[in-house]
Amino acid sequence: MRPYQLFSDSSCDLPEKLLQEHQIKLIPFYVSFDQETYYKENLDITNEVFYQTLTAKKVYARTSLPSVQDYISMFKEALNEGHDIICLCLTQKFSGSYQAALNAKHILEEQYHDSTISVIDSIQATGGQGLLLLQLAAMKEAGFTIEEVGQKIDILKATGRIMFTLNTLEYLSKGRRIGKVVSLAKDMLDLKPLIQLKDAELIPYSNIRGRKKSLDRVFEMVTEFFNDTGDSPSDYEFCIANATTIEDAGYLERKLEKFLGRKLKYPVFQIGITIGSYTGPGAIGICLVKRYDRI
């Protein structure tokens, strides 16, 4: 079996420690505050500077997907080292990143005839995408072939959910990502929207007044998921995805750990620049995906 290298675009928001631990390489998105100067996520600008700029300058950011050439350059390094490739991308409902990676695959396959390049639409984002990526890493480390991973991931990605709340729908609206969530936009004074990401769709859940209540409802959305599906939480991995409110992340983490009866395996994921451009400061949620060995 040929070795293979795991890639993802940077919207997975995987903490650096986990990237290094599992030898995962990222292809960065770009962000701009003036649509003239663009910065590579995590390389040219940090999450901290990004959120500070949004808050202090009262501006809206625009993201740009990795180019086909960005993917070709990164993929070539692995191919030249004798590796096949699996690349997990942000749902194509939100971005053209998946298509750019697919175009790079088609170009490179003409040159690297004996290599396998697998490009996967995660149908997820931020921590949901990150958890899927970690399941890919777990399968790789368990000795799965690239074909076996492909069969499992198609089932796994449909199990992913993100239950989250925002301080405001303003960033989704400005970024033209509001979709079905527009139904939550009425009379938003101190109302916090609650949303689920399922199968690449932002599904409105409800509004609730006040931050603390919105956090409690995010947690209740998770418990309702397991009540409705009959699935066991022990079959799933979880993480907290948080933009700027680390105390709130700790609060949700404690509630979730009490419900699960165990500590979370992974640290809090910070919602990065790609997704944060559309969710804004204050976004927070619980992400979950089924474990590969439970399907």
Residue pairs with C-beta under 8 A, 6 or more apart in sequence:
1 145
2 82
2 83
2 84
2 115
2 116
2 146
3 82
3 83
3 84
4 83
4 84
4 85
4 86
4 116
4 140
4 146
5 23
5 25
5 78
5 81
5 83
5 84
5 85
5 86
6 22
6 23
6 24
6 25
6 86
6 87
6 88
6 133
6 136
6 137
6 140
7 24
7 25
7 26
7 27
7 74
7 75
7 78
7 85
7 86
7 87
7 88
8 14
8 24
8 25
8 26
8 27
8 87
8 88
8 89
8 129
8 133
9 26
9 27
9 28
9 29
9 65
9 66
9 87
9 88
9 89
9 90
9 95
9 97
9 101
9 274
10 26
10 27
10 28
10 29
10 41
10 42
10 272
10 273
10 274
11 29
11 89
11 90
11 95
11 97
11 125
11 126
11 129
11 272
11 274
11 275
12 26
12 88
12 90
12 122
12 126
12 129
12 130
12 133
13 126
13 127
13 129
13 130
13 241
13 269
13 270
13 271
13 272
13 275
14 24
14 26
14 130
14 133
14 134
14 269
15 266
15 267
15 269
15 270
17 267
18 24
18 130
18 134
18 266
19 25
19 26
22 134
22 137
22 141
24 133
24 137
25 74
25 78
26 42
27 66
27 70
27 71
27 74
27 87
27 101
28 40
28 41
28 42
28 43
28 66
28 70
29 40
29 41
29 63
29 64
29 65
29 66
29 95
29 97
29 273
29 274
30 38
30 39
30 40
30 41
30 63
30 64
30 65
30 66
31 38
31 39
31 41
31 45
31 50
31 61
31 62
31 63
31 64
31 273
31 274
31 277
32 38
32 39
32 61
32 62
32 63
32 64
33 53
33 57
33 59
33 60
33 61
33 62
35 62
38 64
39 45
41 272
41 273
41 274
42 272
42 273
45 273
47 270
47 272
47 273
47 276
50 61
50 273
50 276
51 243
51 244
51 276
51 281
53 59
53 61
54 60
54 61
54 276
54 280
54 281
55 281
60 171
60 174
60 175
60 277
61 273
61 276
61 277
62 175
62 277
63 95
63 273
63 274
63 277
65 95
65 96
65 97
65 100
66 97
66 100
66 101
67 100
68 100
68 103
68 104
68 107
69 104
70 100
71 87
71 100
71 101
71 103
71 104
71 105
72 104
72 107
72 108
75 85
75 87
75 104
75 105
75 108
75 117
76 108
78 85
79 85
79 108
79 112
79 115
79 117
84 115
84 116
84 117
84 118
84 146
85 105
85 115
85 116
85 117
85 118
86 118
86 120
86 136
86 140
86 146
86 149
86 150
87 101
87 105
87 117
87 118
87 119
87 120
88 120
88 122
88 129
88 132
88 133
88 136
88 153
89 95
89 97
89 98
89 101
89 119
89 120
89 121
89 122
90 97
90 98
90 122
90 124
90 125
90 129
90 274
91 98
91 121
91 122
91 123
91 124
91 125
91 129
91 200
92 98
92 99
92 121
92 200
93 123
93 200
93 201
94 125
94 177
94 200
95 274
98 119
98 121
101 119
102 119
105 117
105 119
108 115
108 117
109 115
109 117
116 146
118 146
118 149
118 150
120 150
120 153
120 157
121 157
121 200
122 128
122 129
122 132
122 133
122 157
122 160
123 157
123 158
123 160
123 199
123 200
124 132
124 157
124 160
124 162
124 197
124 200
124 289
125 162
125 197
125 275
126 162
126 241
126 269
126 271
126 272
126 275
126 285
126 287
127 162
127 239
127 240
127 241
127 269
127 271
127 285
127 287
128 160
128 161
128 162
128 197
128 241
128 287
128 288
128 289
130 239
130 241
130 269
130 287
131 160
131 237
131 238
131 239
131 266
131 287
131 288
131 289
132 153
132 156
132 157
132 160
132 289
134 237
134 266
135 152
135 153
135 156
135 237
135 289
135 291
135 292
136 149
136 153
138 291
138 292
139 148
139 149
139 152
139 292
140 149
144 152
152 292
152 295
155 295
156 289
156 290
156 292
156 295
157 289
158 199
159 236
159 288
159 289
159 290
159 295
160 287
160 288
160 289
161 196
161 197
161 198
161 225
161 287
161 288
161 289
162 196
162 197
162 241
162 285
162 286
162 287
162 288
163 194
163 195
163 196
163 205
163 218
163 221
163 222
163 225
163 285
163 286
164 194
164 195
164 196
164 197
164 218
164 241
164 279
164 283
164 284
164 285
164 286
165 192
165 193
165 194
165 195
165 214
165 215
165 217
165 218
165 283
165 284
165 285
166 172
166 192
166 193
166 195
166 279
166 280
166 282
166 283
167 192
167 211
167 280
167 281
167 282
167 283
168 188
168 280
168 282
169 178
169 181
169 184
169 185
169 188
169 193
170 280
171 277
171 278
171 279
171 280
172 178
172 181
172 202
172 278
172 279
173 185
175 277
175 278
177 202
177 278
178 185
178 202
179 201
179 202
180 201
180 202
180 203
180 204
181 193
181 195
181 202
181 204
183 204
184 193
184 194
184 195
184 204
184 206
184 207
185 193
188 207
190 209
190 210
191 207
191 208
191 209
192 207
192 208
192 209
192 210
192 211
192 213
192 214
193 204
193 207
194 204
194 205
194 206
194 207
194 208
194 214
194 217
194 218
194 221
195 202
195 203
195 204
195 205
196 202
196 203
196 205
196 221
197 203
205 217
205 221
206 217
208 214
208 217
211 248
215 248
215 251
215 252
215 284
216 255
218 252
218 284
218 285
218 286
219 252
219 255
219 256
219 259
219 286
221 286
222 256
222 259
222 286
222 288
223 259
225 231
225 288
226 232
226 233
231 290
233 259
233 260
234 260
235 290
235 291
235 294
236 288
236 289
236 290
236 291
236 294
237 265
237 266
237 288
237 289
237 290
237 291
238 256
238 260
238 264
238 265
238 266
238 286
238 287
238 288
239 264
239 266
239 267
239 268
239 269
239 286
239 287
240 249
240 252
240 253
240 256
240 264
240 268
240 269
240 284
240 285
240 286
240 287
241 268
241 269
241 270
241 271
241 283
241 284
241 285
241 286
241 287
242 248
242 249
242 268
242 269
242 270
242 271
242 283
242 284
242 285
243 270
243 271
243 276
243 279
243 280
243 281
243 282
243 283
243 284
244 281
244 282
245 282
245 284
246 268
248 284
249 268
249 284
252 284
252 286
253 264
253 268
256 264
256 286
257 263
257 264
269 287
271 279
271 283
275 283
276 283
